[in-house]
Amino acid sequence: MELAAKQGWCHVDVESNSQTLIKAIVEEFAVPLEIDVVVEDVRAQGRLLDATFRYVRRGANNVAHSITHWNCGSEHEATWLHSPPY
């Protein structure tokens, strides 16, 4: 979300395989105190960026998991500002 704001993007699609987290953000129900500040920050940034939050099953999230596993073995940080690698 911070990267999107820094890049000046006006619409962001956020996908997660955590249905509980997506519901907490979208439906704005109470969350445990330990994560409340983070969830509130995501909600606020989401409003500014016209963000769409969507739950996706883990099996449908292969690109994100592949990138995560690839980057975990790398000493370098990678950021894609256009279409992600497939």
MMTF fields as JSON, N, C-alpha, C and O atoms, coordinates in Angstrom:
{
  "mmtfVersion": "1.0.0",
  "mmtfProducer": "UNKNOWN",
  "numBonds": 343,
  "numAtoms": 344,
  "numGroups": 86,
  "numChains": 1,
  "numModels": 1,
  "chainsPerModel": [1],
  "groupsPerChain": [86],
  "chainIdList": ["A"],
  "bondAtomList": [4, 2, 8, 6, 12, 10, 16, 14, 20, 18, 24, 22, 28, 26, 32, 30, 36, 34, 40, 38, 44, 42, 48, 46, 52, 50, 56, 54, 60, 58, 64, 62, 68, 66, 72, 70, 76, 74, 80, 78, 84, 82, 88, 86, 92, 90, 96, 94, 100, 98, 104, 102, 108, 106, 112, 110, 116, 114, 120, 118, 124, 122, 128, 126, 132, 130, 136, 134, 140, 138, 144, 142, 148, 146, 152, 150, 156, 154, 160, 158, 164, 162, 168, 166, 172, 170, 176, 174, 180, 178, 184, 182, 188, 186, 192, 190, 196, 194, 200, 198, 204, 202, 208, 206, 212, 210, 216, 214, 220, 218, 224, 222, 228, 226, 232, 230, 236, 234, 240, 238, 244, 242, 248, 246, 252, 250, 256, 254, 260, 258, 264, 262, 268, 266, 272, 270, 276, 274, 280, 278, 284, 282, 288, 286, 292, 290, 296, 294, 300, 298, 304, 302, 308, 306, 312, 310, 316, 314, 320, 318, 324, 322, 328, 326, 332, 330, 336, 334, 340, 338],
  "bondOrderList": [1, 1, 1, 1, 1, 1, 1, 1, 1, 1, 1, 1, 1, 1, 1, 1, 1, 1, 1, 1, 1, 1, 1, 1, 1, 1, 1, 1, 1, 1, 1, 1, 1, 1, 1, 1, 1, 1, 1, 1, 1, 1, 1, 1, 1, 1, 1, 1, 1, 1, 1, 1, 1, 1, 1, 1, 1, 1, 1, 1, 1, 1, 1, 1, 1, 1, 1, 1, 1, 1, 1, 1, 1, 1, 1, 1, 1, 1, 1, 1, 1, 1, 1, 1, 1],
  "groupList": [{"groupName": "MET", "atomNameList": ["N", "CA", "C", "O"], "elementList": ["N", "C", "C", "O"], "formalChargeList": [0, 0, 0, 0], "bondAtomList": [1, 0, 2, 1, 3, 2], "bondOrderList": [1, 1, 2], "singleLetterCode": "M", "chemCompType": "L-PEPTIDE LINKING"}, {"groupName": "GLU", "atomNameList": ["N", "CA", "C", "O"], "elementList": ["N", "C", "C", "O"], "formalChargeList": [0, 0, 0, 0], "bondAtomList": [1, 0, 2, 1, 3, 2], "bondOrderList": [1, 1, 2], "singleLetterCode": "E", "chemCompType": "L-PEPTIDE LINKING"}, {"groupName": "LEU", "atomNameList": ["N", "CA", "C", "O"], "elementList": ["N", "C", "C", "O"], "formalChargeList": [0, 0, 0, 0], "bondAtomList": [1, 0, 2, 1, 3, 2], "bondOrderList": [1, 1, 2], "singleLetterCode": "L", "chemCompType": "L-PEPTIDE LINKING"}, {"groupName": "ALA", "atomNameList": ["N", "CA", "C", "O"], "elementList": ["N", "C", "C", "O"], "formalChargeList": [0, 0, 0, 0], "bondAtomList": [1, 0, 2, 1, 3, 2], "bondOrderList": [1, 1, 2], "singleLetterCode": "A", "chemCompType": "L-PEPTIDE LINKING"}, {"groupName": "LYS", "atomNameList": ["N", "CA", "C", "O"], "elementList": ["N", "C", "C", "O"], "formalChargeList": [0, 0, 0, 0], "bondAtomList": [1, 0, 2, 1, 3, 2], "bondOrderList": [1, 1, 2], "singleLetterCode": "K", "chemCompType": "L-PEPTIDE LINKING"}, {"groupName": "GLN", "atomNameList": ["N", "CA", "C", "O"], "elementList": ["N", "C", "C", "O"], "formalChargeList": [0, 0, 0, 0], "bondAtomList": [1, 0, 2, 1, 3, 2], "bondOrderList": [1, 1, 2], "singleLetterCode": "Q", "chemCompType": "L-PEPTIDE LINKING"}, {"groupName": "GLY", "atomNameList": ["N", "CA", "C", "O"], "elementList": ["N", "C", "C", "O"], "formalChargeList": [0, 0, 0, 0], "bondAtomList": [1, 0, 2, 1, 3, 2], "bondOrderList": [1, 1, 2], "singleLetterCode": "G", "chemCompType": "PEPTIDE LINKING"}, {"groupName": "TRP", "atomNameList": ["N", "CA", "C", "O"], "elementList": ["N", "C", "C", "O"], "formalChargeList": [0, 0, 0, 0], "bondAtomList": [1, 0, 2, 1, 3, 2], "bondOrderList": [1, 1, 2], "singleLetterCode": "W", "chemCompType": "L-PEPTIDE LINKING"}, {"groupName": "CYS", "atomNameList": ["N", "CA", "C", "O"], "elementList": ["N", "C", "C", "O"], "formalChargeList": [0, 0, 0, 0], "bondAtomList": [1, 0, 2, 1, 3, 2], "bondOrderList": [1, 1, 2], "singleLetterCode": "C", "chemCompType": "L-PEPTIDE LINKING"}, {"groupName": "HIS", "atomNameList": ["N", "CA", "C", "O"], "elementList": ["N", "C", "C", "O"], "formalChargeList": [0, 0, 0, 0], "bondAtomList": [1, 0, 2, 1, 3, 2], "bondOrderList": [1, 1, 2], "singleLetterCode": "H", "chemCompType": "L-PEPTIDE LINKING"}, {"groupName": "VAL", "atomNameList": ["N", "CA", "C", "O"], "elementList": ["N", "C", "C", "O"], "formalChargeList": [0, 0, 0, 0], "bondAtomList": [1, 0, 2, 1, 3, 2], "bondOrderList": [1, 1, 2], "singleLetterCode": "V", "chemCompType": "L-PEPTIDE LINKING"}, {"groupName": "ASP", "atomNameList": ["N", "CA", "C", "O"], "elementList": ["N", "C", "C", "O"], "formalChargeList": [0, 0, 0, 0], "bondAtomList": [1, 0, 2, 1, 3, 2], "bondOrderList": [1, 1, 2], "singleLetterCode": "D", "chemCompType": "L-PEPTIDE LINKING"}, {"groupName": "SER", "atomNameList": ["N", "CA", "C", "O"], "elementList": ["N", "C", "C", "O"], "formalChargeList": [0, 0, 0, 0], "bondAtomList": [1, 0, 2, 1, 3, 2], "bondOrderList": [1, 1, 2], "singleLetterCode": "S", "chemCompType": "L-PEPTIDE LINKING"}, {"groupName": "ASN", "atomNameList": ["N", "CA", "C", "O"], "elementList": ["N", "C", "C", "O"], "formalChargeList": [0, 0, 0, 0], "bondAtomList": [1, 0, 2, 1, 3, 2], "bondOrderList": [1, 1, 2], "singleLetterCode": "N", "chemCompType": "L-PEPTIDE LINKING"}, {"groupName": "THR", "atomNameList": ["N", "CA", "C", "O"], "elementList": ["N", "C", "C", "O"], "formalChargeList": [0, 0, 0, 0], "bondAtomList": [1, 0, 2, 1, 3, 2], "bondOrderList": [1, 1, 2], "singleLetterCode": "T", "chemCompType": "L-PEPTIDE LINKING"}, {"groupName": "ILE", "atomNameList": ["N", "CA", "C", "O"], "elementList": ["N", "C", "C", "O"], "formalChargeList": [0, 0, 0, 0], "bondAtomList": [1, 0, 2, 1, 3, 2], "bondOrderList": [1, 1, 2], "singleLetterCode": "I", "chemCompType": "L-PEPTIDE LINKING"}, {"groupName": "PHE", "atomNameList": ["N", "CA", "C", "O"], "elementList": ["N", "C", "C", "O"], "formalChargeList": [0, 0, 0, 0], "bondAtomList": [1, 0, 2, 1, 3, 2], "bondOrderList": [1, 1, 2], "singleLetterCode": "F", "chemCompType": "L-PEPTIDE LINKING"}, {"groupName": "PRO", "atomNameList": ["N", "CA", "C", "O"], "elementList": ["N", "C", "C", "O"], "formalChargeList": [0, 0, 0, 0], "bondAtomList": [1, 0, 2, 1, 3, 2], "bondOrderList": [1, 1, 2], "singleLetterCode": "P", "chemCompType": "L-PEPTIDE LINKING"}, {"groupName": "ARG", "atomNameList": ["N", "CA", "C", "O"], "elementList": ["N", "C", "C", "O"], "formalChargeList": [0, 0, 0, 0], "bondAtomList": [1, 0, 2, 1, 3, 2], "bondOrderList": [1, 1, 2], "singleLetterCode": "R", "chemCompType": "L-PEPTIDE LINKING"}, {"groupName": "TYR", "atomNameList": ["N", "CA", "C", "O"], "elementList": ["N", "C", "C", "O"], "formalChargeList": [0, 0, 0, 0], "bondAtomList": [1, 0, 2, 1, 3, 2], "bondOrderList": [1, 1, 2], "singleLetterCode": "Y", "chemCompType": "L-PEPTIDE LINKING"}],
  "groupTypeList": [0, 1, 2, 3, 3, 4, 5, 6, 7, 8, 9, 10, 11, 10, 1, 12, 13, 12, 5, 14, 2, 15, 4, 3, 15, 10, 1, 1, 16, 3, 10, 17, 2, 1, 15, 11, 10, 10, 10, 1, 11, 10, 18, 3, 5, 6, 18, 2, 2, 11, 3, 14, 16, 18, 19, 10, 18, 18, 6, 3, 13, 13, 10, 3, 9, 12, 15, 14, 9, 7, 13, 8, 6, 12, 1, 9, 1, 3, 14, 7, 2, 9, 12, 17, 17, 19],
  "groupIdList": [1, 2, 3, 4, 5, 6, 7, 8, 9, 10, 11, 12, 13, 14, 15, 16, 17, 18, 19, 20, 21, 22, 23, 24, 25, 26, 27, 28, 29, 30, 31, 32, 33, 34, 35, 36, 37, 38, 39, 40, 41, 42, 43, 44, 45, 46, 47, 48, 49, 50, 51, 52, 53, 54, 55, 56, 57, 58, 59, 60, 61, 62, 63, 64, 65, 66, 67, 68, 69, 70, 71, 72, 73, 74, 75, 76, 77, 78, 79, 80, 81, 82, 83, 84, 85, 86],
  "secStructList": [7, 2, 2, 2, 2, 2, 2, 6, 7, 1, 7, 7, 3, 3, 3, 3, 1, 7, 2, 2, 2, 2, 2, 2, 2, 2, 2, 7, 7, 7, 7, 7, 2, 2, 2, 2, 2, 2, 2, 2, 2, 2, 2, 2, 2, 2, 2, 2, 6, 6, 7, 3, 3, 3, 3, 7, 7, 4, 4, 4, 4, 2, 2, 2, 2, 2, 2, 2, 2, 2, 2, 2, 6, 7, 1, 1, 7, 7, 7, 7, 1, 1, 1, 7, 7, 7],
  "xCoordList": [0.823, 0.0, 0.885, 0.59, 1.965, 2.861, 3.512, 3.646, 3.916, 4.517, 3.52, 3.876, 2.279, 1.252, 1.065, 0.939, 1.048, 0.891, 2.093, 1.93, 3.302, 4.516, 4.567, 5.087, 4.028, 4.036, 2.904, 2.861, 1.998, 0.903, -0.232, -1.024, -0.315, -1.391, -2.709, -2.762, -3.778, -5.063, -6.026, -7.067, -5.712, -6.552, -5.655, -4.77, -5.884, -5.047, -5.943, -6.931, -5.6, -6.274, -5.386, -4.228, -5.92, -5.175, -5.827, -7.025, -5.031, -5.534, -4.789, -3.585, -5.512, -4.907, -5.613, -6.8, -4.861, -5.494, -5.954, -6.303, -5.953, -6.479, -7.882, -8.053, -8.867, -10.252, -10.612, -11.362, -10.086, -10.356, -9.829, -10.512, -8.625, -8.041, -8.837, -9.119, -9.199, -9.972, -11.312, -11.741, -11.969, -13.245, -13.055, -13.882, -11.972, -11.712, -11.529, -11.991, -10.858, -10.619, -11.894, -12.241, -12.585, -13.747, -14.977, -15.66, -15.255, -16.48, -16.289, -17.251, -15.065, -14.722, -15.253, -15.812, -15.073, -15.427, -14.207, -13.075, -14.447, -13.374, -12.359, -12.718, -11.099, -10.009, -9.218, -9.34, -8.405, -7.587, -6.721, -6.245, -6.533, -5.791, -4.393, -3.883, -3.772, -2.411, -2.3, -1.245, -3.367, -3.306, -4.237, -4.314, -4.935, -5.917, -5.306, -5.887, -4.158, -3.53, -3.162, -3.339, -2.652, -2.265, -3.492, -3.487, -4.541, -5.764, -6.374, -6.822, -6.396, -6.923, -6.099, -6.652, -4.781, -3.906, -4.194, -4.25, -4.374, -4.693, -6.031, -6.166, -7.012, -8.319, -8.186, -8.737, -7.452, -7.291, -6.559, -6.982, -5.469, -4.737, -5.588, -5.526, -6.38, -7.26, -8.28, -8.592, -8.795, -9.747, -9.061, -9.635, -7.849, -7.114, -6.746, -6.705, -6.48, -6.038, -7.178, -6.94, -8.402, -9.537, -9.219, -9.355, -8.796, -8.359, -9.534, -10.561, -9.354, -10.289, -9.589, -8.49, -10.205, -9.632, -10.399, -11.629, -9.673, -10.317, -9.648, -8.421, -10.459, -9.963, -9.768, -10.645, -8.625, -8.378, -7.867, -7.094, -8.301, -7.811, -6.317, -5.795, -5.648, -4.199, -3.795, -2.787, -4.54, -4.221, -4.29, -3.608, -5.103, -5.238, -4.207, -4.165, -3.391, -2.438, -1.004, -0.063, -0.845, 0.45, 1.528, 2.681, 1.187, 2.201, 2.797, 4.018, 1.958, 2.457, 3.335, 4.38, 2.923, 3.723, 5.042, 6.071, 5.02, 6.257, 7.236, 8.427, 6.739, 7.603, 8.162, 9.34, 7.333, 7.786, 8.892, 9.915, 8.698, 9.713, 10.989, 12.088, 10.851, 12.027, 12.795, 14.018, 12.085, 12.737, 13.332, 14.306, 12.768, 13.311, 14.723, 15.527, 15.03, 16.363, 17.312, 18.463, 16.867, 17.672, 18.084, 17.353, 19.257, 19.709, 19.238, 19.455, 18.597, 18.191, 16.682, 15.919, 16.273, 14.851, 14.408, 15.136, 13.216, 12.696, 11.314, 10.487, 11.071, 9.775, 9.381, 10.15, 8.178, 7.662, 6.659, 5.695, 6.876, 5.975, 4.967, 4.097, 5.078, 4.142, 3.56, 3.28, 3.373, 2.834, 3.831, 5.026, 3.362, 4.275, 4.762, 4.116, 5.889, 6.381, 5.477, 4.968, 5.279, 4.44, 5.26, 4.729],
  "yCoordList": [-1.162, 0.0, 1.25, 2.227, 1.21, 2.37, 2.58, 3.713, 1.488, 1.588, 2.182, 3.043, 1.732, 2.256, 3.755, 4.504, 4.187, 5.618, 6.408, 7.478, 5.883, 6.566, 6.658, 7.63, 5.645, 5.626, 6.469, 6.692, 6.932, 7.764, 6.983, 7.545, 5.696, 4.887, 5.289, 5.551, 5.339, 5.779, 4.616, 4.805, 3.433, 2.267, 1.057, 0.797, 0.321, -0.821, -2.013, -1.889, -3.166, -4.419, -5.186, -5.471, -5.52, -6.253, -7.616, -7.716, -8.666, -10.026, -10.722, -10.531, -11.53, -12.286, -13.623, -13.748, -14.629, -15.917, -16.031, -17.117, -14.911, -14.872, -14.267, -13.048, -15.142, -14.68, -13.852, -12.88, -14.23, -13.489, -12.066, -11.123, -11.905, -10.574, -9.713, -8.55, -10.278, -9.516, -9.092, -7.953, -9.998, -9.645, -8.547, -7.641, -8.621, -7.592, -6.23, -5.221, -6.194, -4.924, -4.408, -3.237, -5.266, -4.85, -4.602, -3.589, -5.519, -5.418, -4.579, -4.298, -4.183, -3.309, -3.815, -3.047, -5.122, -5.62, -5.564, -5.421, -5.678, -5.568, -6.688, -7.836, -6.336, -7.302, -7.283, -6.342, -8.318, -8.332, -7.074, -6.548, -6.617, -5.388, -5.414, -4.378, -6.594, -6.709, -6.269, -5.794, -6.419, -6.063, -4.911, -4.518, -4.38, -3.326, -2.118, -1.607, -1.664, -0.479, -0.738, 0.131, -1.929, -2.264, -2.329, -1.777, -2.998, -3.116, -1.737, -1.45, -0.893, 0.467, 1.252, 2.008, 1.074, 1.75, 1.273, 2.08, -0.029, -0.581, -0.042, 0.321, 0.012, 0.565, 2.013, 2.39, 2.821, 4.244, 4.41, 5.196, 3.68, 3.764, 3.246, 3.768, 2.221, 1.67, 2.681, 2.729, 3.483, 4.527, 5.574, 6.028, 5.959, 6.962, 6.457, 7.231, 5.163, 4.581, 3.948, 3.331, 4.088, 3.423, 1.939, 1.393, 1.305, -0.089, -1.053, -0.8, -2.153, -3.266, -4.415, -4.807, -4.954, -6.062, -7.323, -7.339, -8.375, -9.589, -10.824, -10.915, -11.759, -13.055, -13.958, -14.054, -14.613, -15.622, -16.88, -16.807, -18.02, -19.273, -19.403, -18.882, -20.083, -20.234, -20.811, -20.389, -21.746, -22.341, -21.347, -21.515, -20.317, -19.303, -18.194, -17.263, -18.293, -17.237, -17.692, -17.296, -18.519, -19.119, -18.109, -18.285, -17.065, -16.08, -15.428, -15.315, -15.001, -14.351, -15.296, -14.889, -16.548, -17.505, -17.81, -17.966, -17.895, -18.136, -16.991, -17.216, -15.766, -14.598, -14.578, -14.281, -14.891, -14.903, -15.923, -15.615, -17.136, -18.176, -17.819, -18.077, -17.227, -16.817, -15.743, -15.819, -14.744, -13.617, -14.009, -13.398, -15.014, -15.441, -15.992, -15.905, -16.558, -17.089, -16.058, -16.38, -14.846, -13.791, -12.766, -12.506, -12.193, -11.133, -9.768, -8.764, -9.721, -8.461, -8.278, -9.241, -7.043, -6.708, -6.476, -5.872, -6.951, -6.773, -6.138, -6.512, -5.176, -4.518, -4.429, -3.938, -4.905, -4.8, -3.669, -3.667, -2.72, -1.573, -1.709, -0.854, -2.764, -3.005, -4.398, -4.793, -5.136, -6.487, -7.386, -7.332, -8.212, -9.108, -10.219, -10.508, -10.843, -11.954, -13.167, -13.408, -13.915, -15.12, -16.353, -17.463],
  "zCoordList": [0.0, 0.0, 0.0, -0.688, 0.772, 0.794, -0.567, -1.028, -1.209, -2.544, -3.523, -4.327, -3.463, -4.364, -4.164, -5.133, -2.92, -2.637, -3.15, -3.738, -2.927, -3.392, -4.908, -5.456, -5.592, -7.051, -7.638, -8.848, -6.796, -7.268, -7.91, -8.666, -7.617, -8.186, -7.545, -6.343, -8.342, -7.803, -7.574, -6.944, -8.063, -7.793, -7.604, -8.42, -6.53, -6.191, -5.896, -5.172, -6.455, -6.133, -5.168, -5.476, -4.008, -2.992, -2.842, -2.58, -3.009, -2.868, -1.743, -1.569, -0.982, 0.108, 0.236, -0.067, 0.691, 0.936, 2.393, 2.854, 3.11, 4.472, 4.438, 4.424, 4.424, 4.361, 5.593, 5.493, 6.737, 7.967, 7.874, 8.275, 7.35, 7.216, 6.244, 6.53, 5.098, 4.111, 4.705, 4.522, 5.411, 6.047, 7.084, 7.19, 7.846, 8.862, 8.216, 8.749, 7.07, 6.384, 5.734, 5.887, 5.017, 4.228, 5.095, 4.938, 6.0, 6.798, 8.053, 8.768, 8.318, 9.44, 10.779, 11.561, 11.04, 12.36, 13.273, 12.81, 14.552, 15.541, 15.36, 15.098, 15.504, 15.391, 16.692, 17.477, 16.928, 18.146, 18.253, 17.247, 19.447, 19.706, 19.09, 18.662, 19.043, 18.523, 17.066, 16.645, 16.295, 14.87, 14.502, 13.338, 15.482, 15.214, 14.505, 13.548, 14.958, 14.37, 12.911, 12.057, 12.633, 11.258, 10.36, 9.26, 10.821, 10.024, 9.781, 8.671, 10.789, 10.618, 9.601, 8.802, 9.627, 8.672, 7.25, 6.323, 7.08, 5.756, 5.273, 4.104, 6.15, 5.771, 5.304, 4.27, 6.069, 5.729, 4.406, 3.558, 4.223, 2.962, 1.813, 0.699, 2.088, 1.066, 0.57, -0.62, 1.482, 1.079, 0.209, -0.781, 0.564, -0.214, -1.605, -2.561, -1.714, -2.984, -3.77, -4.808, -3.299, -3.937, -4.125, -5.219, -3.039, -3.093, -3.064, -2.434, -3.757, -3.731, -3.019, -3.412, -1.986, -1.232, -1.584, -1.552, -1.919, -2.413, -1.817, -1.763, -1.378, -0.917, -2.125, -2.983, -2.19, -3.22, -2.53, -1.574, -3.017, -2.45, -2.697, -3.682, -1.817, -1.925, -3.277, -3.843, -3.798, -5.092, -6.236, -7.247, -6.087, -7.135, -6.981, -7.784, -5.969, -5.658, -5.964, -5.275, -6.991, -7.3, -7.655, -7.262, -8.382, -8.773, -7.539, -7.428, -6.618, -5.401, -4.594, -4.086, -4.471, -3.711, -4.411, -3.754, -5.731, -6.478, -6.29, -6.073, -6.371, -6.185, -4.767, -4.57, -3.786, -2.398, -2.196, -1.584, -2.704, -2.541, -3.283, -2.792, -4.461, -5.228, -4.476, -4.358, -3.967, -3.307, -1.957, -1.518, -1.292, 0.002, -0.148, 0.78, -1.314, -1.554, -2.123, -2.419, -2.281, -2.888, -1.84, -0.885, -2.03, -1.131, -1.612, -0.934, -2.773, -3.374, -3.279, -3.355, -3.114, -3.107, -4.538, -5.327, -4.88, -6.235, -6.168, -5.335, -7.051, -7.137, -8.597, -9.423, -8.922, -10.287, -10.315, -9.549, -11.181, -11.26, -12.387, -12.55, -13.159, -14.254, -14.069, -12.937, -15.12, -15.008, -14.287, -14.578, -13.351, -12.641, -13.566, -14.573, -13.241, -14.063, -13.884, -12.79, -14.936, -14.857, -15.111, -15.087]
}
